[in-house]
Amino acid sequence: MHEAALTFDPHAEEDRTSTGIPHDKMGMWVFLCSEVMFFTGLIGSYIVLRFGSKWPDPKQTLNIWLTAGNTFILICSSVTMVKALEWIQRGNIAKAKLFMCLTLLGGSIFLSVQVYEYRHLLHEGFNPHVSLFGSTFYTMTGFHGFHVFCGVVCIAWCTGKLFLGKYTQQHHLGIETLGLYWHFVDLVWILLFAIVYLI
Amino acid sequence: MTTEEHAEHAVPNYMAIFWWLLGLTIAEIAWAIIPHHSELVLASGIVALAIVKAVLVALYFMHLKFERKTMGVLFASTLILGMILVSVGIAEQVLPRP
């Protein structure tokens, strides 16, 4: 048996799959593919219901400007995430820490604004029971919000590890993999914002 | 291949991508508030802009442009399956029933 196969080091990023892609990264991509199918199911159902039945104008019910601002914040957090990865790859850990903190802040603001929006809408009587639009709106944005929440928890975890010196210029696969997830959440929101809020 | 080697590609100009995303978002909102004769025109414009934004995020932020082709094939296959799913749903609504 090959010597390398006998000495397994879970922290060695050189331990590759046959595709030449790190296991963690490949796992995240496969997970994201399943997520594509999940959100496609939701978006597809929404489109079919939206154009197959009488539908209110979302702009009359939802606050487009508030959500546009929130979209801007999520895009910014995606930029700060990718900048954090760039800086750690360049070996500047201080800047990587700063950008990870900014990403955490962006994700937290996005969630806070979404909670504010929900409270406001529920106060005005727009709840999941009121109409088909209400049901689909809360289902789609709720599932996305849950993904953002999971992302924020993971970003907090990775930021903590970064501050503890667990990530270096050579070993930062955790941040790279988390970045993939975070950008995917951003990508899904870009589509949800367009389809649910603007059409 | 180490992580360093994996990162060995020209670093994209992330700020340029950010400005593009911001510009496209503003264009989307403008398109949404401008009155349109038909809902189809409104929807087509917004969906087209959203798809451009999503592609920018996938290619540059998720580094799909610089990844191995395996990743692209993996990701594209789910997108194709997704599009088939949505198309069948829409077709069921649009096409006349016997």
Interface residues (C-beta under 8 A of the other chain):
Chain A: E13 E14 R16 T19 G20 I21 P22 W29 V30 L32 C33 S34 V36 M37 T40 G41 I43 G44 S45 I47 V48 F51 G52 K59 I64 A68 T71 F72 I75 C76 S78 V79 M81 V82 K83 E86 Q89 Q169 Q170 H171 H172 L173 E176 G179 L180 H183 F184 D186 L187 I190 L191 F193 A194 I195 L198 I199
Chain B: M1 T2 T3 E4 H6 A7 V11 Y14 M15 I17 F18 L21 L22 T25 E28 I29 W31 A32 I33 E39 L42 A43 I46 V47 L49 A50 I51 K53 A54 V57 A58 Y60 F61 M62 E67 R68 T70 M71 L74 F75 S77 T78 L79 L81 G82 M83 L85 V86 G89 I90 E92 Q93
